[in-house]
């Protein structure tokens, strides 16, 4: 997802937190891709860490649960690694992709904390009871992030996620889809309705292109 999409989700969460916190507490948001912002807007990731932490704490002060925010990756290095080890993982289990594991088996981590400039969520490899494999990202359980070894350990400390981790996996279980490999229903529907069908869509593009060429 790009920066605008991340900000749209965050704005919607903020609006619900202000006006309908009870509804927000029962919601889950599934983002297509890692919980990260790349390129020039990457500094937004620092703000998003603080934002989601503030939302969690505010709802908990009201006696409410925090909303579930999930980043699902369909490809990339972590997902490729997850597919390669899927046959060795028992169904219904997960593995946290901490920086030591990432550095040893996925890609080299050249500083004390992976993704300091870009990521605002921690990756987990999750294999459902049906045998589907997912890379699931959850927002960091911290008020701010840093490039230190201490933060690297903090973000992968399972105790800091409380019930959010189990709730996130329950969402994936509920929506997992057997029609496509390692897909969930909301993301599959979003792609279906956002894509252009081959025949009628292709004809429309042909007409637009021809009209454009004639007009020029």
N, C-alpha and C positions, 0 to 999 in steps of 0.2 A: 504494500500500500504506500502511496505517496504522502507527503506532508499534509496536503489539503484533506485527504481522506481521514488521516489520523486526527486532525483538528476538528473535523465534522463530528466524529464519534465522541471526542472529548467534550465538545460543546453540547451535544445531546445529553451526555451524562451529567454535565454541570446543570443544565436546565432541569432535569428530573430531580437532581439532588436538592435544588432550591425549592421546587414547587410540588414534587410528588416523590418524596424519599421512600415511602412505603412501597410504591410501585418499582422504583429503582432497585430496592433490596431483593426483589424477586426476579430480576432480569439477568440475562447473560448476553454478552456481545462477542460474536465470533468474527475476528479479523482475518482476512485472507493474506497470510504471510507472517513473517516474524514481527515481534513487537520491537520495531526499530525504525529509525528515520535515517535515510542515507543521503549523501550529497550535501549541497550547500545548506539545506535547512536542518542538518543533523543536530544542531544545538537545541532544537525543540525537544529532543529526547530527555534532556535534563529537566525541563519543565514538566513533561509528562510523568516522569518518576514522582515528582513532588505532588502533582495534581492527583494521580490515582491514590497515592498514600493519604492525602488529605480527605478525599472522598471516603475511603475506607474508615478512617478514624472518626469522621463526622457521623457516619451512619451507625457506627458501633456505639458512639456516645448516646445516640438516640435509642439504643437497644435493638438496632436493626442489623441485618447481615449486609456485608459488602456485596456489590454486584460482581458477577464473574466476567472478567475480560480475558479472552483467549485469542492467541495468535496461532493459526494453523498453517504449517508450511507443507506445500505439496512437492517442492523440489529443493535444491540447494544441498550443501555439503552435509548438514546434519541429517536431512531426510535420506540422502543416499547412504549414509552410514547406518541409519536406522533400518533401512531395507536389507542391508548386507548382514546385519546381526539378528534380524527378525526371527529366523529359524531357531536361534539359540535361546530366545526369550520365552518363558512360559506365558500362556495367555493370562490376561488380567494382572499384568505387572507393569511397572514403570521404572525408568532410570533417569536420574538427574544428570544433565550434561554440565557438570561443573568444569571449571577452567582446566584443572589437571587432566581430566578425562578428555576434554576437547583437544588439548595440546598433544596428548599422547596418541589419540586415535583418529582425529578428524582433521584439524588444521592447526598449525603452530600458533601459539599465543605469545606475542613478542613483548608484551608488557605485563604488569602485575595484575591487570583486570581486563578480560576480554570485553570488547564492545563499549568501552568507556565513552566514546564520542557518539555512538549511534544507537545502542540498545537501551530499552527501558523495561525489558522483561527477560526472565530466565527460561531456558529451553528444557523440556523434559521429553524423553522418548517413552511413549505409552503404547502398549499392546493390549487391545481389548480382549474380552472373553471370546469373541468371534474370530480372533486371530488377525484383525486389521491393525496396522501399525501407523502411528501418528507422531508427529513432532508438535508438541503443545507448548506454547509460551504463556507465562503468567507474569503480570507486572511485578517488578521488584518489591519485596516487602520492606521498604525503607523510605525515609523522608527525602533523601537525596542520594545521589550516586557519586562515586569518586573512582579514581584510577588506582586505588590502593589494594594491597593483598588482603587487608581486612575486609574490604567490601566484597572482594572476590569470594571470600568464605561466607560472608553474610548472605549473599544473594542465593547461595545454594544450600543454605541451612533449612531443612524441611520443616523444622519446628516453627519457623517464622511465618509459614503459610497457613498454619492452623487448618481449619476445615475447608478453606478455599481450594486446596489441591484436590481433595476428594470430590468436591462439588463440580470442579472443572472437568474431571474425568467422567463424572456422571453425565454431564452435558454431552460430551463426546460420545459416550455409550448410547445415549438416547437418540442422537441424531446420525449415528454412523450409517452409511449407505453402502449396500453391497453392489449397487449398479456400477459404480466406478471404484477404482482402486483407492483405498484409504481416503474416502470422501465423506463429508457430512452433508446432510440435506440442505441447510441454509446456504452453504457456499455453492453447492451444485445448482440450486434454484437461481441464485444470483447470476451465475455464469450463463445459465440457460436464457434468462430474460434480458441479459445485457449483450448477448452475442447476436450476430447477424446470421440468419439461416442461409444455407448454401445457395439454393435455387432462387427463391424470390428476392432474398437479400442481394445476391450477386447481380440479378437483373437490375435492381434499383441502382446499384453502384455503377453498372455499365451505362445506364441512362444518364446519371449525373455526370459521369466522365465525358460522354459524348456531347452532352449539352454544354459542358464547360469548354470542350475543345472547339465546338462550333462558335460559341460566344467570344472566344479569344481570337 
